Amino acid sequence: MSTYSNLINEYHFSTLVELLSYRAQNQPEQKAYTFLHYRDTEAESLTYQELHIQAQAIAATLQSLNVSGERALLLYQPGLDYIAAFFGCLYAGVVAVPAYPPRRNQKLSRLQTIAADAQAKVLLTSTTLLNNLQSASSQGSLELAGLHWLATDELNTDLSNAWQQPELNSESLAFLQYTSGSTGNPKGVMVSHGNLMHNSDVIHRCFGHTPDSQGVIWLPPYHDMGLIGGILQPLYGGFSVALISPADFLQKPIRWLEAITRHKGTTSGGPNFAYDLCTRKVTPEQLANLDLSSWEVAFTGAETVRAETLEQFASTFAPCGFRKEAFYPCYGMAETTLLVTGGEKTALPIACNIDKAALEQNRIVKVNNAQTDTQTIIGCGQSYPEQKVIIVNPESLTLCTPEQVGEIWVAGPSIAQGYWNRDEETQTAFRAYLADTDISDRSASGPFLRTGDLGFLQDGELFITGRIKDVIIIRGQNHYPQDIELSVENSHPALRRGCGAAFSIDFKGLERLVVVQEVERSYLRKLNVPEVIASIREAVVANHGLEVCATVLVKSGSIPKTSSGKIRRLACRTVFLSGSLDVVEDWSENPQNKSKFMNLQADVDSILEQLTAGKQI
């Protein structure tokens, strides 16, 4: 156990309020958070003491509203105001509900769904956003009636003197983390202070953090990776972090690497697409000005970790001092607070080459070398002793062997308390038990969290293969959509990376494959449709042995995605069936039957109807 973990245990911190109060008292002048601006504004920072006082002022205001134990919707642009408001809720004993602030001309159904589901009593925001929200509400495009609206950026810090420390313990609910909704409507995961303190300690140990570490984070602060890994972990470890708006990163990915260079970042990361984006967008001139030698932990998770992305990034940025050993593939989810498994900090990522045909039958057959009929899967590390990860047959609820793919089940102190106001779904997902264990020994058989993810364990290393709800089954064989999507996007330069969806439909009594793929804006005026369609079909046949029943090329930015950027395949399937995709060109193997696809499922089941009603593009 690290020296810092001993420090945490010595003081018996059970809540984040106790931890930040300790930091403010013992390290008052230490810079905690720095937010980097790229629009004619200087970077701004908060010390532990400044954050403590701002949190007290916001908390005192909330306490005057008598809303202890209630939910507060947080609507902020990424920045220090959001961080202060989050801790202000914790300091008041109010349950924070982080949410993406609405963008202009954006559908607001997801935001309204979250506000209603959480039964929020207060809405915290900035002055600028408050005016925009009130305007949207008066025009009828946003229904948030009954909430007390409060702009926290204009509160006088003298209000901190009225703050009363709430009665909190490790079981107290800290916030609701709404899931991204990749396979259904968003659900509020109930995360306690104890969950946060335990998972923060797990991350601290896995990443080898010390007070000398330096974070650089561009991830959205409204989701678990950005909030817990990017904002709360530095507080736990007592080190500084430089924060970047996700929009600033996406506009110019080089900004992320420049920030690591400037701040000598030791810990930073993101999903696979972020590394791929940097590899594709960086110029030789930009490479010459980068120094990534300080980067010790380049974590990657939240979506499939691709071996080719790691290889290309490491090769591209090796001249800048980046070491492949810095890559840190890991696995986690909102329901586990954040991290479930991670590897050795200084070790190379573990790759497993497996036979594709066997994988289609949920079997693992290892192959010594990567070949055309093999698939390389990157390991996501191992679990820590106090957490348990097992692989279970999702139908028989019995343990799988190391040679079998099954559902990933997890148990341990980081497992959240369940879904807010969803007892049945909580019972199903968070209270799972193995069927083949002596019922008298319930501690050995559960309860476990059913993650809904598929994978396998080899020598303790966890490998992820996909999501249960996304698996495409054609002629009795399993096909993982992310693999098909990768083949599609690599088939022609006109196709946008990370912006395609593969799914199946029931057509004439058979499951058939459909591909929806975005086109790069620069190719819209010169698109050779027959060539692109042919490339897609050839790639899917060659790599997966499947015929594409229908291919739809759509405009950039029109694929349904979650707020964290994951492809919403079920939502895309629904939009395809309804005929409401933003189409550039479409093709089917029977053009005269093209219109029939729009009426294949007039009685779409309830989950798809919900997805359509709550979709966020």
GUFI-191308 format. One line per 5 residues: their letters; for each residue x, y, z of C-alpha. Coordinates in steps of 0.2 Angstrom, whole numbers, plus 2048, in hexadecimal, padded with zeros to 3 digits. Layout:
A) X,Y,Z | ...
END
This chain:
MSTYS) 800,800,800 | 807,811,7FC | 80C,81E,808 | 7FD,829,803 | 7F1,81B,805
NLINE) 7F7,819,817 | 7F4,82C,819 | 7E2,82A,813 | 7DF,81B,81F | 7E8,824,82D
YHFST) 7DC,832,82D | 7CD,827,829 | 7C5,832,81C | 7B4,82A,818 | 7AE,839,80D
LVELL) 7B4,845,800 | 7AF,853,80B | 7BB,84D,819 | 7C9,84B,80C | 7C7,85C,804
SYRAQ) 7C6,864,815 | 7D6,85C,81A | 7DE,862,80A | 7D8,874,80D | 7DF,874,81F
NQPEQ) 7F0,86B,81B | 7F4,871,809 | 7EA,881,808 | 7F4,889,7FA | 7F7,87A,7EF
KAYTF) 7F0,87C,7DE | 7E3,86E,7DC | 7DB,872,7CB | 7E0,87C,7BC | 7D4,87E,7AE
LHYRD) 7DC,883,79D | 7D3,88F,791 | 7D6,891,77F | 7CB,8A0,77B | 7D5,8B0,780
TEAES) 7D3,8AB,792 | 7E1,8A7,79E | 7E1,897,7A8 | 7D9,897,7B9 | 7DD,88D,7C8
LTYQE) 7D6,888,7D9 | 7E0,884,7E9 | 7D9,877,7F5 | 7D4,885,801 | 7CB,88F,7F3
LHIQA) 7C1,880,7EE | 7BD,87C,800 | 7B6,88E,803 | 7AC,88E,7F3 | 7A5,87D,7F7
QAIAA) 7A0,884,808 | 798,893,800 | 78E,889,7F4 | 789,87C,802 | 783,88A,80E
TLQSL) 778,890,800 | 771,87F,7FD | 76F,87C,810 | 764,88C,811 | 759,884,804
NVSGE) 756,875,80F | 75A,869,801 | 766,85D,80B | 764,84B,804 | 75C,852,7F4
RALLL) 763,852,7E2 | 76B,860,7DA | 76D,861,7C7 | 77E,868,7C2 | 77F,871,7B1
YQPGL) 78F,879,7AD | 79C,87A,79F | 7AC,871,7A4 | 7B6,87B,7B0 | 7B9,880,7C2
DYIAA) 7A7,886,7C5 | 7A1,874,7C2 | 7AE,86D,7CF | 7A9,87A,7DC | 797,876,7DA
FFGCL) 79A,863,7DB | 7A3,865,7EB | 796,872,7F1 | 789,864,7EF | 793,858,7F9
YAGVV) 797,865,807 | 784,868,808 | 77F,855,809 | 776,858,7F8 | 777,84A,7EB
AVPAY) 780,851,7DC | 779,84D,7CA | 786,852,7BD | 77F,854,7AC | 785,85B,79B
PPRRN) 77F,86D,799 | 774,86F,789 | 77B,875,779 | 772,881,76D | 766,878,762
QKLSR) 768,868,76C | 75A,85C,771 | 758,85D,783 | 74E,84D,786 | 75D,845,78F
LQTIA) 75F,853,79B | 74D,854,79F | 74D,841,7A2 | 75B,842,7AE | 753,851,7B8
ADAQA) 743,847,7B9 | 74A,837,7BD | 755,83E,7CB | 747,848,7D2 | 753,857,7D3
KVLLT) 74E,866,7DE | 75C,872,7DA | 765,876,7CA | 776,87D,7CC | 77F,886,7BD
STTLL) 789,896,7B8 | 781,8A7,7B5 | 783,8A6,7A2 | 77C,894,7A1 | 76E,899,7AD
NNLQS) 768,8A7,7A1 | 768,89B,792 | 75F,88D,79C | 752,89A,7A1 | 750,89F,78F
ASSQG) 74E,88D,78A | 741,88A,797 | 737,899,793 | 736,893,781 | 730,882,786
SLELA) 73F,879,780 | 744,874,791 | 739,86E,79F | 741,870,7B0 | 733,876,7BA
GLHWL) 733,875,7CD | 746,877,7CE | 74F,885,7D8 | 75B,88D,7CC | 76C,893,7D3
ATDEL) 77B,89B,7CB | 78A,896,7D6 | 797,8A1,7CE | 791,8B1,7D5 | 78F,8AB,7E7
NTDLS) 799,8B5,7F4 | 7A6,8AA,7FD | 7A1,8B2,80D | 792,8A6,80D | 79F,898,812
NAWQQ) 79E,89F,824 | 78C,898,825 | 790,887,820 | 78C,878,82B | 795,868,829
PELNS) 788,85A,824 | 787,849,82C | 78F,83E,81F | 797,82D,81F | 79E,821,813
ESLAF) 78C,81A,80F | 786,82C,80B | 780,82E,7F9 | 78D,83A,7F0 | 786,83C,7DF
LQYTS) 77C,834,7D1 | 786,82F,7C2 | 77A,82D,7B3 | 780,820,7A7 | 784,825,795
GSTGN) 775,81B,78E | 77E,811,781 | 772,803,782 | 763,80B,78B | 75C,81B,793
PKGVM) 768,822,7A0 | 767,81C,7B2 | 76D,825,7C1 | 77B,81A,7CA | 77B,81E,7DC
VSHGN) 78D,821,7E1 | 791,823,7F4 | 7A0,82B,7FD | 7A6,81A,801 | 7A6,814,7EF
LMHNS) 7B0,824,7EA | 7BD,822,7F8 | 7C0,810,7F4 | 7C1,812,7E1 | 7CC,821,7E3
DVIHR) 7D8,816,7ED | 7D7,808,7E0 | 7DC,815,7D2 | 7E9,81D,7DD | 7F2,80C,7E0
CFGHT) 7EF,806,7CE | 7F6,816,7C6 | 804,818,7D3 | 800,82A,7D7 | 809,834,7E3
PDSQG) 808,847,7E8 | 815,84A,7DA | 809,844,7CD | 801,850,7C0 | 7F1,84D,7B8
VIWLP) 7EC,854,7A7 | 7D9,850,7A3 | 7CE,855,794 | 7C0,848,798 | 7AE,84E,79B
PYHDM) 7AC,852,7AE | 79A,84B,7AD | 79F,839,7AB | 7A8,82D,7B7 | 7B9,82D,7AE
GLIGG) 7BA,840,7AD | 7B3,843,7BE | 7BA,835,7C9 | 7CA,832,7BF | 7CD,844,7BA
ILQPL) 7C7,84F,7C9 | 7C5,844,7D8 | 7D4,839,7D6 | 7E0,848,7D7 | 7D8,84E,7E7
YGGFS) 7DA,83D,7EE | 7EC,83C,7E9 | 7F0,84E,7EE | 7F7,853,7DD | 7F2,860,7D0
VALIS) 7E9,85E,7C0 | 7E7,869,7B1 | 7D6,868,7A9 | 7D1,86B,797 | 7C0,86C,78F
PADFL) 7BB,85D,785 | 7B6,869,777 | 7C7,871,776 | 7CF,860,775 | 7C3,85A,767
QKPIR) 7C6,86A,75D | 7D9,868,75E | 7DF,858,766 | 7F1,85E,766 | 7EB,869,775
WLEAI) 7EB,85A,780 | 7FD,855,77C | 803,867,77E | 7FB,868,78F | 804,858,794
TRHKG) 814,860,78D | 812,870,796 | 80C,869,7A7 | 817,85A,7A7 | 808,84F,7A9
TTSGG) 80B,83E,7B0 | 7F9,837,7AF | 7ED,83A,7A1 | 7E2,830,795 | 7D1,82D,78D
PNFAY) 7C8,821,781 | 7D0,818,773 | 7CA,825,766 | 7D4,833,76F | 7E4,82B,76B
DLCTR) 7DF,827,75A | 7DA,839,757 | 7EB,83F,75D | 7F4,833,751 | 7EA,839,742
KVTPE) 7E9,84C,745 | 7FB,84F,74C | 807,858,73F | 81A,856,73E | 81C,868,744
QLANL) 811,865,753 | 81B,855,758 | 82B,85F,759 | 824,869,767 | 81E,85B,772
DLSSW) 826,853,781 | 81C,844,788 | 82A,83D,792 | 822,841,7A2 | 812,837,79E
EVAFT) 812,827,7A9 | 800,821,7A8 | 7F7,823,798 | 7E6,81B,79D | 7DA,815,790
GAETV) 7C9,80E,792 | 7B6,811,790 | 7B6,809,77F | 7C0,7FB,776 | 7D2,7FD,778
RAETL) 7DA,7F9,767 | 7EB,7F2,765 | 7EE,7FB,755 | 7EA,80C,75D | 7F7,809,76B
EQFAS) 804,804,75E | 801,813,753 | 800,820,761 | 810,819,769 | 819,819,759
TFAPC) 814,82A,754 | 818,832,765 | 828,828,769 | 833,837,763 | 82A,842,76F
GFRKE) 82F,836,77E | 81F,82C,77F | 822,81A,785 | 816,80C,781 | 818,806,793
AFYPC) 80E,815,798 | 7FE,80E,790 | 7F2,809,79D | 7E3,7FF,797 | 7D5,7FE,7A4
YGMAE) 7C3,7FA,7A7 | 7B5,801,7B1 | 7A4,809,7B0 | 798,814,7BA | 791,806,7C4
TTLLV) 7A2,802,7CB | 7A5,814,7CF | 7B3,814,7C2 | 7C2,807,7C2 | 7C0,7F4,7C2
TGGEK) 7D0,7EE,7BB | 7E1,7F5,7B6 | 7F2,7EF,7B3 | 804,7F1,7B9 | 809,804,7B7
TALPI) 81A,800,7AF | 815,7F1,7A4 | 811,7F0,792 | 7FE,7ED,78E | 7FA,7DB,78D
ACNID) 7F4,7D5,77C | 7EB,7C4,779 | 7E9,7BD,767 | 7DA,7B2,765 | 7D1,7A8,758
KAALE) 7C3,7B2,750 | 7B8,7A3,74C | 7B9,79D,75D | 7B5,7AE,764 | 7A5,7AE,75A
QNRIV) 7A0,79F,764 | 7A5,7A7,775 | 7B5,79C,776 | 7C6,7A2,779 | 7D4,79A,76F
KVNNA) 7E5,7A3,770 | 7F0,7A4,761 | 803,7A7,763 | 804,7B5,755 | 7F7,7C1,74E
QTDTQ) 7F1,7BB,73D | 7E3,7BF,731 | 7D7,7B3,73A | 7DB,7B9,74C | 7D6,7C8,756
TIIGC) 7E1,7D1,762 | 7D9,7D7,772 | 7E2,7E2,77F | 7E0,7DD,791 | 7D9,7EA,79D
GQSYP) 7E3,7E4,7AD | 7DE,7DB,7BC | 7D3,7DF,7CB | 7DA,7E3,7DC | 7D8,7D7,7EB
EQKVI) 7C9,7E0,7F3 | 7BF,7DF,7E2 | 7BA,7CF,7DA | 7B7,7CD,7C7 | 7B0,7BD,7C0
IVNPE) 7AA,7B7,7AF | 798,7B0,7AF | 78D,7A7,7A2 | 77F,7B4,7A0 | 772,7A7,79E
SLTLC) 777,799,7AA | 77F,7A5,7B7 | 78D,799,7B9 | 7A0,79D,7B8 | 7A8,79C,7A8
TPEQV) 7B9,794,7A5 | 7C8,79F,79F | 7C4,798,78E | 7B3,79F,78D | 7AC,7B1,78A
GEIWV) 79E,7B6,797 | 797,7C5,7A0 | 7A2,7CE,7AC | 79C,7CF,7BE | 7A4,7D9,7CB
AGPSI) 7A3,7DA,7DE | 7AC,7E6,7EA | 7AB,7F6,7F4 | 7AB,801,7E4 | 79B,7FA,7DE
AQGYW) 78E,808,7DF | 77D,806,7E9 | 772,803,7DA | 768,80E,7CE | 75E,81C,7D4
NRDEE) 74B,818,7D7 | 74D,808,7CC | 74B,7FA,7D8 | 748,7EC,7CC | 757,7F1,7C1
TQTAF) 762,7F3,7D0 | 75D,7E2,7D6 | 761,7DA,7C5 | 771,7E3,7C2 | 779,7E5,7D3
RAYLA) 772,7D6,7DD | 778,7C8,7D2 | 77C,7B7,7D9 | 785,7A8,7D1 | 779,799,7CE
DTDIS) 787,78B,7D1 | 78C,790,7E3 | 785,789,7F3 | 777,795,7F8 | 77C,794,80A
DRSAS) 78C,79C,806 | 785,7AC,7FE | 795,7B6,801 | 79E,7AB,7F4 | 791,7AC,7E7
GPFLR) 78C,7BF,7E8 | 785,7CB,7E7 | 78E,7D1,7D7 | 78B,7DF,7CB | 787,7D9,7B9
TGDLG) 790,7E5,7AE | 788,7E0,79E | 799,7DF,796 | 7A1,7CF,78E | 7B2,7C9,791
FLQDG) 7BE,7BC,797 | 7CC,7BA,7A4 | 7DD,7B3,7A0 | 7E9,7B1,7AF | 7DF,7BE,7B8
ELFIT) 7E0,7CB,7A9 | 7CF,7D1,7A4 | 7CC,7D2,791 | 7BC,7DB,78B | 7B3,7D5,77B
GRIKD) 7A3,7E0,77B | 792,7E3,782 | 784,7D6,783 | 777,7E1,77C | 782,7E6,76D
VIIIR) 787,7D5,767 | 781,7D0,756 | 77C,7BE,753 | 77B,7B8,741 | 77A,7A6,73D
GQNHY) 77E,7A1,74E | 78E,7AB,74F | 792,7BA,75A | 799,7C9,752 | 79F,7D8,75C
PQDIE) 799,7E9,754 | 7A9,7F2,759 | 7B3,7E6,74F | 7A8,7E8,740 | 7A8,7FB,742
LSVEN) 7BB,7FB,742 | 7BB,7F2,732 | 7AF,7FE,72A | 7B8,80E,72F | 7C8,807,729
SHPAL) 7C1,802,718 | 7C2,813,710 | 7C9,824,715 | 7B8,82D,712 | 7B1,825,722
RRGCG) 7B3,82D,733 | 7BB,823,741 | 7B1,81E,750 | 7A1,824,748 | 799,815,741
AAFSI) 78C,808,748 | 78A,7F6,744 | 77A,7ED,749 | 76E,7DF,743 | 75C,7E0,73E
DFKGL) 74F,7D2,73B | 74C,7D2,728 | 741,7C4,721 | 743,7BA,730 | 756,7BB,730
ERLVV) 763,7C5,73A | 76C,7D1,72D | 77A,7DD,730 | 777,7F0,72E | 785,7FD,72E
VQEVE) 783,80F,731 | 793,81A,72E | 797,82C,72E | 7A0,834,720 | 7AE,841,722
RSYLR) 7A8,852,71E | 7B7,855,713 | 7B0,847,708 | 79E,84C,706 | 7A0,855,6F6
KLNVP) 7AB,848,6EE | 7A4,838,6F5 | 7A6,829,6E9 | 797,81F,6F1 | 799,80F,6E7
EVIAS) 7AB,80E,6EB | 7A8,811,6FE | 799,805,6FF | 7A4,7F8,6F6 | 7B2,7FB,702
IREAV) 7A7,7F9,711 | 79F,7E9,70B | 7B0,7E1,706 | 7B8,7E5,717 | 7A9,7DD,720
VANHG) 7A9,7CE,716 | 7BC,7CC,717 | 7BE,7CF,729 | 7AE,7C8,730 | 7A6,7BC,723
LEVCA) 796,7C6,723 | 78C,7CE,715 | 786,7E0,719 | 773,7E1,716 | 772,7F4,716
TVLVK) 77F,802,717 | 77A,814,71B | 787,822,719 | 782,830,724 | 788,842,727
SGSIP) 795,846,734 | 78F,848,746 | 77E,83F,743 | 782,82E,74A | 779,82C,75B
KTSSG) 786,82C,769 | 785,82D,77C | 78B,83E,784 | 79C,835,787 | 79E,831,775
KIRRL) 799,81F,774 | 78F,818,765 | 77D,815,76A | 77A,806,75F | 769,802,764
ACRTV) 764,814,762 | 76C,814,751 | 762,805,74C | 752,80D,751 | 756,81D,747
FLSGS) 75A,812,738 | 74A,808,739 | 740,818,73B | 748,81F,72B | 74E,82F,734
LDVVE) 761,82E,732 | 76A,83D,72A | 76E,833,71A | 77C,837,70D | 779,827,704
DWSEN) 772,816,708 | 773,805,700 | 76A,7F4,703 | 76D,7E4,6FA | 75B,7E5,6F3
PQNKS) 758,7F7,6EF | 746,7F4,6EB | 744,7EF,6FD | 74D,7FE,705 | 73D,806,70B
KFMNL) 738,7F6,713 | 746,7F8,720 | 73D,807,727 | 72E,7FD,72B | 736,7ED,731
QADVD) 731,7EF,743 | 722,7FA,745 | 71F,7F3,756 | 731,7F7,75C | 733,7F1,76E
SILEQ) 732,7FD,77D | 745,7FF,77F | 747,805,76E | 739,811,76F | 741,818,77F
LTAGK) 751,81A,776 | 749,824,768 | 740,82F,775 | 750,832,77F | 75E,832,772
QI) 76B,83F,772 | 775,842,762
END
